[in-house]
Amino acid sequence: MKGDFEMTFKTIMLLTFIGFTGGFISGGFGVGAALIFNPTLFQFNLHPAVASGTGMFITMFGAISSTFIIIIF
């Protein structure tokens, strides 16, 4: 069934690794984080609405923090 998502230790460690890797790639190359995280969350059988909402939240948080950094410097 679509939407079954079991949080095991292996899943948490894999998501943490993907989070660090995706953050590094999106920060280093300037691509949106949702471009990396949405396909990953789909592969974990997460509901598409939840996956796209999470991707939009990550992208919004990155844009706001980048704006503050530019204003400070």
N, C-alpha and C positions, 0 to 999 in steps of 0.2 A: 504494500500500500504506500502510495506517495505521501511523504510527510513523516514517516517513521524515522526518528533520529535518536540514536542511543548514545549517551555520553559515557564513554569508557575512558580509562586512563590513556589508552593508545590514541583515541580520537582527540582528546584534549592536547596531548603532546604534538600530534600532527597539525592541529589547528594553530597551536602556538608557533611551530616552525614555519607554517605557511604565512602566519601573520607577520613574523619578523622578516621573512624573505620578501613578501609582498610589499611591506613598508619600505624596505631597502630599495627594491626595484622602482616603486612608484616615486619615491623621493629622489633617487639618483637619476632617473630618466625622464621624470616629469609626466608620466602617464597617470591617469586616474586610478585610484586603488580599486574601484569597482570593476575595472577591466580585468583585474587579477582575481579578485575574491568571488565575484558572481559565478563564474564557471566552477570554481572549487566548491562553493556551497551547493550548487546544483548536483555535483557528483556525490555529495553526502546525503542525497535524497531530502534536502530541505525544501519546503514549499516555495515555489517561485516568487510569490508575493513577499515572503519573509526574506528570501535571498536578495531580491532587488531592493527592498527597504533597508537591509543591512548595508548593502553597497552604497546606497545614497547617503546613509548616515556617515559612513567612513569617509566618503568623498567630501561631504559638507564639513566634517570636523577638520580634515586636512586643509581645505580651502580657508576656513576661518583661522586656523593656526598659522598658515602661511601669510595671511593678510596681517595678522598681528606682528609677525616677525618683520615684515617689510615696513610696517609703521614704526616699529622700535628702531630699526637701523636707518 
